[in-house]
Amino acid sequence: MSKHYSLNTAILGGAFLLSLCSFTYAQQESWEMPRTSWGDPLIQGYWTNSTTVPLQRPQALGNQEFYEPEEVAEILRQRLDTEYANTERGTAADVHYQFDDYSMNKTLDTITANMRTSIIFDPPNGRLPEPTGEALARLDEYNEWREEHQWDSAKTRGLSERCLIWGQEGPPILPLGYNSTYQFMQTEDYVILQLEMIHDVRIIPLDGGDPSENSLPQWLGNSRAHWEGDTLVVETTSYSGRTDANGMRGVSLDSNTFVEERFTRISESEIDYQFTITDPTVWKQSWSGTYPFKKIDGPMFEYACHEGNYGIENILSGKRIEELDAMQAANK
């Protein structure tokens, strides 16, 4: 794919985004909620939350929650053409990922129609709230430890680098840079949310129970769900302390964290997703975000994370060589 094609795709994407929004609103007026055989709203299927909307709003936009329609094409042009253009041959970026060769260019992806300036809408500035002093102290402690020990072994590398957990699996569920595909499944007693990347599955009982009761701490927390009318409400707590807080690597979610997610199907092609996360030991106030899931065709393919993953081996062997060179230089 050429850079010229990427540019044209972004410009056409802006016009398509506007027409798609208009189509969605018109569709909602005549649309009727599909239901399972037992009467619950049908959310089962394949969905994507791929988007160019950032988690946090650019500070220059202040409290501007939505872009004006004429701004959309330019935003798409800048983000799609700049961030996913062909990389320069021989550069580090080219060696790491050549987006076009591996179909990771956003212009090849289904992008959710969204006029928002950020996923976060509360606080009103669209940014993560101020962290607590306790969280900042934990962050400093982690950074100090990481500076000394991050190269010790595979176990001191990040969980995503080790293909254990990515972090955006949720809750809350946050868009990824690529492979943003989900399969939702339903029974009368459970909702199952499977993410393509890294492969995690959330099996959530629909018993309306307290997620803090009778649960071992888990990386993705313990979730319980219930229906409020046509909205699926999922409540999660009992995190293990191994999952990083958003925007604060090294500060983990634990038993103090509580997340509420709300899934509402609003048309044949969209689910409105909203979340609120509360953790008084990490942030001085709760914060909330929203974006749409867009329906796509299946199936979802296996994400074989460790297949051809030479990252950890190369990182650690490179560090050992660097240490050996330093020792030899010191002994001369």
TORKOL-4160 file (C-alpha; in steps of 0.2 Angstrom, whole numbers, padded with zeros to 4 digits, m for minus):
332
<pt num="1" X="0000" Y="0000" Z="0000"/>
<pt num="2" X="0007" Y="0017" Z="m0005"/>
<pt num="3" X="0007" Y="0032" Z="0006"/>
<pt num="4" X="m0004" Y="0041" Z="m0007"/>
<pt num="5" X="m0017" Y="0027" Z="m0005"/>
<pt num="6" X="m0016" Y="0029" Z="0013"/>
<pt num="7" X="m0019" Y="0048" Z="0012"/>
<pt num="8" X="m0034" Y="0046" Z="0000"/>
<pt num="9" X="m0041" Y="0032" Z="0011"/>
<pt num="10" X="m0040" Y="0044" Z="0026"/>
<pt num="11" X="m0049" Y="0058" Z="0017"/>
<pt num="12" X="m0063" Y="0047" Z="0010"/>
<pt num="13" X="m0064" Y="0039" Z="0028"/>
<pt num="14" X="m0069" Y="0056" Z="0035"/>
<pt num="15" X="m0083" Y="0058" Z="0022"/>
<pt num="16" X="m0088" Y="0040" Z="0025"/>
<pt num="17" X="m0088" Y="0043" Z="0044"/>
<pt num="18" X="m0100" Y="0057" Z="0043"/>
<pt num="19" X="m0112" Y="0047" Z="0031"/>
<pt num="20" X="m0111" Y="0032" Z="0042"/>
<pt num="21" X="m0116" Y="0042" Z="0058"/>
<pt num="22" X="m0131" Y="0049" Z="0048"/>
<pt num="23" X="m0135" Y="0031" Z="0043"/>
<pt num="24" X="m0134" Y="0025" Z="0060"/>
<pt num="25" X="m0146" Y="0038" Z="0067"/>
<pt num="26" X="m0158" Y="0034" Z="0054"/>
<pt num="27" X="m0156" Y="0015" Z="0057"/>
<pt num="28" X="m0160" Y="0017" Z="0075"/>
<pt num="29" X="m0177" Y="0025" Z="0072"/>
<pt num="30" X="m0184" Y="0010" Z="0063"/>
<pt num="31" X="m0173" Y="m0003" Z="0072"/>
<pt num="32" X="m0179" Y="m0016" Z="0084"/>
<pt num="33" X="m0169" Y="m0025" Z="0097"/>
<pt num="34" X="m0165" Y="m0043" Z="0092"/>
<pt num="35" X="m0167" Y="m0055" Z="0106"/>
<pt num="36" X="m0161" Y="m0072" Z="0112"/>
<pt num="37" X="m0173" Y="m0087" Z="0112"/>
<pt num="38" X="m0175" Y="m0083" Z="0131"/>
<pt num="39" X="m0178" Y="m0065" Z="0129"/>
<pt num="40" X="m0162" Y="m0056" Z="0133"/>
<pt num="41" X="m0155" Y="m0043" Z="0121"/>
<pt num="42" X="m0144" Y="m0051" Z="0108"/>
<pt num="43" X="m0126" Y="m0045" Z="0108"/>
<pt num="44" X="m0118" Y="m0061" Z="0102"/>
<pt num="45" X="m0107" Y="m0060" Z="0087"/>
<pt num="46" X="m0090" Y="m0053" Z="0081"/>
<pt num="47" X="m0086" Y="m0034" Z="0086"/>
<pt num="48" X="m0072" Y="m0022" Z="0085"/>
<pt num="49" X="m0067" Y="m0007" Z="0095"/>
<pt num="50" X="m0053" Y="m0001" Z="0083"/>
<pt num="51" X="m0053" Y="0017" Z="0083"/>
<pt num="52" X="m0041" Y="0033" Z="0081"/>
<pt num="53" X="m0049" Y="0041" Z="0096"/>
<pt num="54" X="m0036" Y="0042" Z="0110"/>
<pt num="55" X="m0040" Y="0037" Z="0128"/>
<pt num="56" X="m0035" Y="0055" Z="0134"/>
<pt num="57" X="m0040" Y="0071" Z="0126"/>
<pt num="58" X="m0026" Y="0082" Z="0119"/>
<pt num="59" X="m0024" Y="0096" Z="0132"/>
<pt num="60" X="m0026" Y="0110" Z="0120"/>
<pt num="61" X="m0044" Y="0105" Z="0117"/>
<pt num="62" X="m0049" Y="0108" Z="0135"/>
<pt num="63" X="m0067" Y="0102" Z="0138"/>
<pt num="64" X="m0071" Y="0100" Z="0120"/>
<pt num="65" X="m0080" Y="0083" Z="0120"/>
<pt num="66" X="m0083" Y="0081" Z="0101"/>
<pt num="67" X="m0075" Y="0087" Z="0085"/>
<pt num="68" X="m0084" Y="0097" Z="0073"/>
<pt num="69" X="m0089" Y="0087" Z="0057"/>
<pt num="70" X="m0077" Y="0097" Z="0046"/>
<pt num="71" X="m0062" Y="0092" Z="0058"/>
<pt num="72" X="m0065" Y="0073" Z="0056"/>
<pt num="73" X="m0057" Y="0071" Z="0039"/>
<pt num="74" X="m0041" Y="0081" Z="0044"/>
<pt num="75" X="m0039" Y="0071" Z="0060"/>
<pt num="76" X="m0041" Y="0054" Z="0051"/>
<pt num="77" X="m0029" Y="0060" Z="0038"/>
<pt num="78" X="m0015" Y="0065" Z="0051"/>
<pt num="79" X="m0017" Y="0049" Z="0061"/>
<pt num="80" X="m0019" Y="0036" Z="0048"/>
<pt num="81" X="m0006" Y="0043" Z="0036"/>
<pt num="82" X="0007" Y="0048" Z="0048"/>
<pt num="83" X="0006" Y="0034" Z="0061"/>
<pt num="84" X="0003" Y="0020" Z="0049"/>
<pt num="85" X="0012" Y="0026" Z="0033"/>
<pt num="86" X="0026" Y="0015" Z="0026"/>
<pt num="87" X="0041" Y="0015" Z="0037"/>
<pt num="88" X="0058" Y="0020" Z="0030"/>
<pt num="89" X="0068" Y="0005" Z="0025"/>
<pt num="90" X="0082" Y="0001" Z="0037"/>
<pt num="91" X="0075" Y="0011" Z="0052"/>
<pt num="92" X="0071" Y="0003" Z="0069"/>
<pt num="93" X="0053" Y="0006" Z="0065"/>
<pt num="94" X="0055" Y="m0004" Z="0049"/>
<pt num="95" X="0063" Y="m0018" Z="0058"/>
<pt num="96" X="0050" Y="m0019" Z="0072"/>
<pt num="97" X="0034" Y="m0018" Z="0061"/>
<pt num="98" X="0031" Y="m0015" Z="0043"/>
<pt num="99" X="0013" Y="m0010" Z="0045"/>
<pt num="100" X="0007" Y="m0013" Z="0027"/>
<pt num="101" X="0016" Y="m0030" Z="0024"/>
<pt num="102" X="0007" Y="m0037" Z="0039"/>
<pt num="103" X="m0010" Y="m0029" Z="0037"/>
<pt num="104" X="m0008" Y="m0018" Z="0052"/>
<pt num="105" X="m0011" Y="m0002" Z="0043"/>
<pt num="106" X="m0026" Y="0006" Z="0051"/>
<pt num="107" X="m0033" Y="0010" Z="0033"/>
<pt num="108" X="m0035" Y="m0009" Z="0031"/>
<pt num="109" X="m0046" Y="m0010" Z="0047"/>
<pt num="110" X="m0064" Y="m0007" Z="0051"/>
<pt num="111" X="m0064" Y="0009" Z="0062"/>
<pt num="112" X="m0078" Y="0013" Z="0073"/>
<pt num="113" X="m0087" Y="0029" Z="0069"/>
<pt num="114" X="m0084" Y="0041" Z="0083"/>
<pt num="115" X="m0084" Y="0060" Z="0084"/>
<pt num="116" X="m0077" Y="0061" Z="0101"/>
<pt num="117" X="m0060" Y="0069" Z="0105"/>
<pt num="118" X="m0056" Y="0056" Z="0118"/>
<pt num="119" X="m0063" Y="0040" Z="0125"/>
<pt num="120" X="m0063" Y="0048" Z="0143"/>
<pt num="121" X="m0078" Y="0060" Z="0145"/>
<pt num="122" X="m0077" Y="0061" Z="0164"/>
<pt num="123" X="m0067" Y="0071" Z="0171"/>
<pt num="124" X="m0074" Y="0084" Z="0159"/>
<pt num="125" X="m0056" Y="0088" Z="0152"/>
<pt num="126" X="m0056" Y="0070" Z="0145"/>
<pt num="127" X="m0040" Y="0066" Z="0154"/>
<pt num="128" X="m0035" Y="0053" Z="0168"/>
<pt num="129" X="m0038" Y="0061" Z="0185"/>
<pt num="130" X="m0024" Y="0066" Z="0197"/>
<pt num="131" X="m0016" Y="0051" Z="0205"/>
<pt num="132" X="m0014" Y="0050" Z="0224"/>
<pt num="133" X="0002" Y="0052" Z="0233"/>
<pt num="134" X="0002" Y="0033" Z="0237"/>
<pt num="135" X="0001" Y="0029" Z="0219"/>
<pt num="136" X="0015" Y="0041" Z="0215"/>
<pt num="137" X="0026" Y="0033" Z="0228"/>
<pt num="138" X="0022" Y="0016" Z="0221"/>
<pt num="139" X="0027" Y="0022" Z="0204"/>
<pt num="140" X="0043" Y="0030" Z="0210"/>
<pt num="141" X="0047" Y="0013" Z="0219"/>
<pt num="142" X="0043" Y="0003" Z="0203"/>
<pt num="143" X="0054" Y="0014" Z="0192"/>
<pt num="144" X="0068" Y="0013" Z="0204"/>
<pt num="145" X="0067" Y="m0006" Z="0204"/>
<pt num="146" X="0065" Y="m0007" Z="0185"/>
<pt num="147" X="0080" Y="0004" Z="0182"/>
<pt num="148" X="0091" Y="m0009" Z="0191"/>
<pt num="149" X="0082" Y="m0026" Z="0188"/>
<pt num="150" X="0072" Y="m0025" Z="0172"/>
<pt num="151" X="0086" Y="m0035" Z="0163"/>
<pt num="152" X="0088" Y="m0049" Z="0176"/>
<pt num="153" X="0077" Y="m0062" Z="0168"/>
<pt num="154" X="0062" Y="m0066" Z="0158"/>
<pt num="155" X="0052" Y="m0064" Z="0174"/>
<pt num="156" X="0057" Y="m0046" Z="0176"/>
<pt num="157" X="0050" Y="m0041" Z="0159"/>
<pt num="158" X="0033" Y="m0035" Z="0156"/>
<pt num="159" X="0018" Y="m0047" Z="0156"/>
<pt num="160" X="0013" Y="m0042" Z="0138"/>
<pt num="161" X="0031" Y="m0045" Z="0132"/>
<pt num="162" X="0029" Y="m0062" Z="0140"/>
<pt num="163" X="0013" Y="m0065" Z="0131"/>
<pt num="164" X="0003" Y="m0067" Z="0147"/>
<pt num="165" X="m0009" Y="m0053" Z="0147"/>
<pt num="166" X="m0010" Y="m0037" Z="0137"/>
<pt num="167" X="m0020" Y="m0026" Z="0149"/>
<pt num="168" X="m0033" Y="m0019" Z="0137"/>
<pt num="169" X="m0043" Y="m0035" Z="0139"/>
<pt num="170" X="m0052" Y="m0026" Z="0153"/>
<pt num="171" X="m0061" Y="m0022" Z="0163"/>
<pt num="172" X="m0062" Y="m0009" Z="0157"/>
<pt num="173" X="m0060" Y="m0014" Z="0139"/>
<pt num="174" X="m0049" Y="m0002" Z="0129"/>
<pt num="175" X="m0045" Y="m0002" Z="0111"/>
<pt num="176" X="m0028" Y="m0009" Z="0105"/>
<pt num="177" X="m0017" Y="m0003" Z="0091"/>
<pt num="178" X="m0022" Y="m0019" Z="0080"/>
<pt num="179" X="m0031" Y="m0036" Z="0082"/>
<pt num="180" X="m0045" Y="m0027" Z="0090"/>
<pt num="181" X="m0057" Y="m0041" Z="0087"/>
<pt num="182" X="m0070" Y="m0048" Z="0100"/>
<pt num="183" X="m0082" Y="m0062" Z="0100"/>
<pt num="184" X="m0096" Y="m0061" Z="0112"/>
<pt num="185" X="m0106" Y="m0076" Z="0117"/>
<pt num="186" X="m0122" Y="m0078" Z="0127"/>
<pt num="187" X="m0131" Y="m0092" Z="0137"/>
<pt num="188" X="m0145" Y="m0089" Z="0149"/>
<pt num="189" X="m0133" Y="m0090" Z="0164"/>
<pt num="190" X="m0117" Y="m0082" Z="0157"/>
<pt num="191" X="m0110" Y="m0069" Z="0145"/>
<pt num="192" X="m0093" Y="m0074" Z="0137"/>
<pt num="193" X="m0081" Y="m0060" Z="0130"/>
<pt num="194" X="m0066" Y="m0067" Z="0121"/>
<pt num="195" X="m0052" Y="m0055" Z="0114"/>
<pt num="196" X="m0041" Y="m0059" Z="0100"/>
<pt num="197" X="m0026" Y="m0051" Z="0108"/>
<pt num="198" X="m0018" Y="m0060" Z="0118"/>
<pt num="199" X="m0032" Y="m0073" Z="0118"/>
<pt num="200" X="m0041" Y="m0070" Z="0135"/>
<pt num="201" X="m0059" Y="m0075" Z="0139"/>
<pt num="202" X="m0070" Y="m0067" Z="0152"/>
<pt num="203" X="m0083" Y="m0079" Z="0158"/>
<pt num="204" X="m0096" Y="m0069" Z="0167"/>
<pt num="205" X="m0110" Y="m0076" Z="0177"/>
<pt num="206" X="m0127" Y="m0067" Z="0175"/>
<pt num="207" X="m0132" Y="m0070" Z="0193"/>
<pt num="208" X="m0131" Y="m0052" Z="0199"/>
<pt num="209" X="m0120" Y="m0057" Z="0213"/>
<pt num="210" X="m0107" Y="m0047" Z="0222"/>
<pt num="211" X="m0090" Y="m0048" Z="0213"/>
<pt num="212" X="m0080" Y="m0046" Z="0229"/>
<pt num="213" X="m0087" Y="m0062" Z="0237"/>
<pt num="214" X="m0081" Y="m0079" Z="0236"/>
<pt num="215" X="m0067" Y="m0075" Z="0223"/>
<pt num="216" X="m0048" Y="m0078" Z="0222"/>
<pt num="217" X="m0039" Y="m0062" Z="0216"/>
<pt num="218" X="m0037" Y="m0063" Z="0197"/>
<pt num="219" X="m0027" Y="m0053" Z="0184"/>
<pt num="220" X="m0043" Y="m0048" Z="0175"/>
<pt num="221" X="m0053" Y="m0047" Z="0192"/>
<pt num="222" X="m0069" Y="m0056" Z="0196"/>
<pt num="223" X="m0084" Y="m0050" Z="0187"/>
<pt num="224" X="m0103" Y="m0052" Z="0190"/>
<pt num="225" X="m0117" Y="m0046" Z="0178"/>
<pt num="226" X="m0135" Y="m0042" Z="0177"/>
<pt num="227" X="m0147" Y="m0034" Z="0165"/>
<pt num="228" X="m0155" Y="m0017" Z="0168"/>
<pt num="229" X="m0168" Y="m0017" Z="0154"/>
<pt num="230" X="m0158" Y="m0018" Z="0138"/>
<pt num="231" X="m0141" Y="m0014" Z="0146"/>
<pt num="232" X="m0129" Y="m0027" Z="0152"/>
<pt num="233" X="m0121" Y="m0021" Z="0168"/>
<pt num="234" X="m0105" Y="m0029" Z="0173"/>
<pt num="235" X="m0096" Y="m0026" Z="0189"/>
<pt num="236" X="m0078" Y="m0031" Z="0193"/>
<pt num="237" X="m0067" Y="m0031" Z="0208"/>
<pt num="238" X="m0054" Y="m0043" Z="0216"/>
<pt num="239" X="m0040" Y="m0039" Z="0205"/>
<pt num="240" X="m0024" Y="m0048" Z="0209"/>
<pt num="241" X="m0012" Y="m0033" Z="0209"/>
<pt num="242" X="m0003" Y="m0039" Z="0194"/>
<pt num="243" X="m0012" Y="m0029" Z="0181"/>
<pt num="244" X="m0006" Y="m0011" Z="0178"/>
<pt num="245" X="m0017" Y="0004" Z="0181"/>
<pt num="246" X="m0021" Y="0013" Z="0165"/>
<pt num="247" X="m0007" Y="0026" Z="0162"/>
<pt num="248" X="0003" Y="0020" Z="0177"/>
<pt num="249" X="0014" Y="0005" Z="0173"/>
<pt num="250" X="0020" Y="m0002" Z="0190"/>
<pt num="251" X="0005" Y="0004" Z="0199"/>
<pt num="252" X="m0007" Y="m0011" Z="0200"/>
<pt num="253" X="m0026" Y="m0014" Z="0201"/>
<pt num="254" X="m0030" Y="m0024" Z="0217"/>
<pt num="255" X="m0045" Y="m0027" Z="0228"/>
<pt num="256" X="m0048" Y="m0008" Z="0230"/>
<pt num="257" X="m0052" Y="m0006" Z="0212"/>
<pt num="258" X="m0070" Y="m0007" Z="0206"/>
<pt num="259" X="m0076" Y="m0006" Z="0188"/>
<pt num="260" X="m0093" Y="m0005" Z="0181"/>
<pt num="261" X="m0096" Y="m0008" Z="0162"/>
<pt num="262" X="m0112" Y="m0005" Z="0153"/>
<pt num="263" X="m0115" Y="m0014" Z="0136"/>
<pt num="264" X="m0131" Y="m0007" Z="0126"/>
<pt num="265" X="m0134" Y="m0013" Z="0108"/>
<pt num="266" X="m0141" Y="0003" Z="0100"/>
<pt num="267" X="m0142" Y="m0003" Z="0082"/>
<pt num="268" X="m0139" Y="m0018" Z="0070"/>
<pt num="269" X="m0121" Y="m0013" Z="0069"/>
<pt num="270" X="m0116" Y="m0005" Z="0086"/>
<pt num="271" X="m0115" Y="m0008" Z="0104"/>
<pt num="272" X="m0113" Y="0007" Z="0115"/>
<pt num="273" X="m0100" Y="0003" Z="0128"/>
<pt num="274" X="m0097" Y="0014" Z="0144"/>
<pt num="275" X="m0086" Y="0011" Z="0159"/>
<pt num="276" X="m0082" Y="0019" Z="0176"/>
<pt num="277" X="m0067" Y="0014" Z="0186"/>
<pt num="278" X="m0065" Y="0019" Z="0204"/>
<pt num="279" X="m0049" Y="0016" Z="0215"/>
<pt num="280" X="m0046" Y="0028" Z="0229"/>
<pt num="281" X="m0028" Y="0022" Z="0231"/>
<pt num="282" X="m0023" Y="0026" Z="0214"/>
<pt num="283" X="m0034" Y="0041" Z="0208"/>
<pt num="284" X="m0042" Y="0055" Z="0218"/>
<pt num="285" X="m0058" Y="0053" Z="0209"/>
<pt num="286" X="m0067" Y="0040" Z="0198"/>
<pt num="287" X="m0066" Y="0042" Z="0179"/>
<pt num="288" X="m0077" Y="0036" Z="0165"/>
<pt num="289" X="m0076" Y="0033" Z="0146"/>
<pt num="290" X="m0086" Y="0027" Z="0131"/>
<pt num="291" X="m0085" Y="0021" Z="0113"/>
<pt num="292" X="m0094" Y="0010" Z="0101"/>
<pt num="293" X="m0091" Y="m0008" Z="0097"/>
<pt num="294" X="m0094" Y="m0010" Z="0078"/>
<pt num="295" X="m0101" Y="m0027" Z="0071"/>
<pt num="296" X="m0089" Y="m0036" Z="0059"/>
<pt num="297" X="m0089" Y="m0053" Z="0050"/>
<pt num="298" X="m0080" Y="m0067" Z="0059"/>
<pt num="299" X="m0072" Y="m0078" Z="0062"/>
<pt num="300" X="m0059" Y="m0073" Z="0074"/>
<pt num="301" X="m0041" Y="m0080" Z="0071"/>
<pt num="302" X="m0029" Y="m0087" Z="0084"/>
<pt num="303" X="m0016" Y="m0074" Z="0090"/>
<pt num="304" X="m0001" Y="m0085" Z="0092"/>
<pt num="305" X="0009" Y="m0073" Z="0103"/>
<pt num="306" X="0025" Y="m0083" Z="0105"/>
<pt num="307" X="0026" Y="m0089" Z="0087"/>
<pt num="308" X="0041" Y="m0080" Z="0081"/>
<pt num="309" X="0043" Y="m0070" Z="0096"/>
<pt num="310" X="0061" Y="m0067" Z="0098"/>
<pt num="311" X="0060" Y="m0051" Z="0108"/>
<pt num="312" X="0064" Y="m0058" Z="0126"/>
<pt num="313" X="0078" Y="m0069" Z="0120"/>
<pt num="314" X="0086" Y="m0055" Z="0110"/>
<pt num="315" X="0084" Y="m0042" Z="0124"/>
<pt num="316" X="0091" Y="m0053" Z="0137"/>
<pt num="317" X="0106" Y="m0060" Z="0127"/>
<pt num="318" X="0110" Y="m0042" Z="0121"/>
<pt num="319" X="0111" Y="m0036" Z="0139"/>
<pt num="320" X="0122" Y="m0051" Z="0144"/>
<pt num="321" X="0134" Y="m0047" Z="0130"/>
<pt num="322" X="0134" Y="m0028" Z="0135"/>
<pt num="323" X="0138" Y="m0034" Z="0153"/>
<pt num="324" X="0152" Y="m0045" Z="0147"/>
<pt num="325" X="0159" Y="m0031" Z="0137"/>
<pt num="326" X="0159" Y="m0020" Z="0152"/>
<pt num="327" X="0168" Y="m0033" Z="0163"/>
<pt num="328" X="0181" Y="m0036" Z="0149"/>
<pt num="329" X="0184" Y="m0017" Z="0147"/>
<pt num="330" X="0186" Y="m0016" Z="0166"/>
<pt num="331" X="0198" Y="m0030" Z="0167"/>
<pt num="332" X="0210" Y="m0023" Z="0154"/>
